[in-house]
Amino acid sequence: MKILGICASPRGSKSTTLRLVQAALDGARASGAEVELVDVCGLDIKFCNACQVCFKTGECVHKDDFHGLYDKILAADGLVWGSPNYFHTVTAQMKTLIDRMADAIHCQLLTGKYCCSVCSGGNNYDQVTTYLDGLMLNFGAFVTGSVGAAMSQGPGALEEAEKKASMLGKSLAEDIKTKRDYIEQREMQKEMREYFKKLVKMNKESWEHEYEYWNRLNWN
């Protein structure tokens, strides 16, 4: 059982979001998971240029650190996504990573994985966790839950959030072990899966890689 933590705070070791990601990973490790932490801000990941080459070939034109991280994402059983709230959304580094994963959403490549999200912010951390959780559902993954710290409430807010993040990590590991079925989420995933299958069929002449991928699955 492999769980990957992805932190997108540019504050490095001073990051409160990093503390929440680490707490979730510590909880998962205590439940028997093999965990790894990745600092997205320390990687060279270029912006998506919307060339759609990945739709056609399955390969990105950029030669950078995205590929190694993408391989880890696809190999993981579970994912912990962490970003501070920067102007009501994730950081630029997190958004850049997400934008490079267009092939994954068209092919629903996170199907069968479990995810959770953490965020620290002045107040409305749920703007980020709601975004990330919804995104993971769109990618085909189940969402175990989320935790946030409203730093405007003082130092105690972070300490309490760390405890909750640790419990969330344990829950994430348990979901993976038991292959928990979130029925309502599964219905949402089914709708998204049908949507992207139709989209790929509509573009089969130019999105050859994705069309062949769904063909290998017999469009199921």
Residue pairs with C-beta under 8 A, 6 or more apart in sequence:
1 32
1 33
1 34
1 77
1 78
1 173
1 176
1 177
2 33
2 34
2 35
2 36
2 75
2 76
2 77
2 78
3 25
3 28
3 33
3 34
3 35
3 36
3 76
3 77
3 78
3 79
3 80
3 169
3 172
3 173
3 176
4 35
4 36
4 38
4 72
4 73
4 76
4 78
4 79
4 80
5 21
5 22
5 24
5 25
5 35
5 36
5 37
5 38
5 79
5 80
5 82
6 21
6 38
6 40
6 69
6 73
6 79
6 80
6 81
6 82
6 94
6 97
7 15
7 17
7 18
7 21
7 37
7 38
7 39
7 40
7 41
7 82
7 83
8 17
8 40
8 41
8 82
8 83
8 84
8 90
8 91
8 93
8 94
8 97
9 15
9 16
9 17
9 18
9 41
9 82
9 83
9 84
9 91
10 41
10 91
10 93
11 17
11 18
11 84
12 18
12 39
12 41
15 84
15 120
16 84
16 120
16 149
16 151
16 158
17 82
17 83
17 84
17 118
17 119
17 120
18 39
18 82
19 120
19 158
19 162
20 82
20 118
20 119
20 120
20 147
20 148
20 149
20 158
20 161
20 162
20 165
21 37
21 80
21 82
21 118
21 165
22 37
23 118
23 161
23 162
23 163
23 165
23 166
23 169
24 80
24 82
24 116
24 118
24 147
24 165
24 166
24 168
24 169
24 172
25 35
25 37
25 80
25 169
26 35
26 166
26 169
27 165
27 166
27 167
27 168
27 169
27 170
27 172
27 173
28 35
28 78
28 80
28 169
28 170
28 172
28 173
29 35
29 169
30 166
30 169
30 170
31 169
31 170
31 173
31 174
31 177
32 173
32 177
33 77
33 78
33 169
33 172
33 173
33 176
36 72
38 69
38 72
40 69
40 93
40 94
40 97
41 91
41 93
43 64
43 65
43 66
43 69
44 64
44 65
45 64
45 65
45 66
45 69
45 93
45 96
45 97
45 100
46 62
46 64
46 66
46 96
47 96
47 99
48 96
48 99
48 100
48 102
49 61
51 61
52 206
52 207
53 59
53 60
53 61
54 60
54 102
54 103
54 209
55 102
55 103
55 106
55 203
55 206
55 207
55 209
55 210
56 206
56 207
56 208
56 209
57 208
57 209
58 103
58 209
58 210
58 213
60 66
60 67
60 100
62 100
66 97
66 100
69 97
70 100
70 101
70 104
73 79
73 101
73 104
73 110
74 104
74 109
76 113
77 113
77 114
77 176
78 113
78 114
78 115
78 116
78 144
78 172
78 173
78 175
78 176
79 110
79 113
79 114
79 115
79 116
79 136
79 141
80 115
80 116
80 117
80 118
80 169
80 172
81 94
81 115
81 116
81 117
81 118
81 132
81 136
82 117
82 118
82 119
83 90
83 91
83 94
83 119
83 128
83 132
84 91
84 119
84 120
84 121
84 128
85 119
85 120
85 121
85 122
85 124
85 125
85 127
85 128
86 92
88 124
88 127
89 95
89 127
89 128
89 131
90 98
90 128
90 131
90 132
98 135
101 139
103 109
103 209
103 210
104 110
104 139
105 138
105 139
105 196
106 196
106 199
106 200
106 207
106 210
107 196
107 200
107 210
107 213
107 214
108 139
108 140
108 189
108 192
108 193
108 196
109 139
109 140
110 136
110 139
110 140
110 141
111 140
111 141
111 189
111 193
112 140
112 141
113 140
113 141
113 142
114 141
114 142
114 143
114 144
114 172
114 175
114 176
114 180
115 132
115 133
115 136
115 141
115 142
115 143
115 144
115 172
116 143
116 144
116 145
116 146
116 147
116 168
116 169
116 171
116 172
117 128
117 129
117 132
117 133
117 136
117 143
117 146
117 147
118 129
118 146
118 147
118 148
118 161
118 165
118 168
119 125
119 126
119 128
119 129
119 132
119 146
119 147
119 148
119 149
120 148
120 149
120 151
120 158
120 161
121 127
121 128
121 148
121 149
121 150
121 151
122 150
122 151
122 152
123 150
123 152
124 150
125 148
125 149
125 150
126 146
126 148
128 148
129 146
129 147
129 148
130 146
132 146
133 143
133 146
136 143
137 143
137 185
137 188
137 189
137 192
138 192
140 189
140 192
140 193
142 175
142 180
142 182
142 185
142 186
143 182
143 185
144 168
144 171
144 172
144 175
145 168
145 171
146 168
147 161
147 164
147 165
147 168
148 161
149 157
149 158
149 160
149 161
149 162
150 157
151 157
151 158
174 180
197 214
197 219
200 207
200 210
200 211
200 214
201 211
201 214
203 210
203 211
204 211
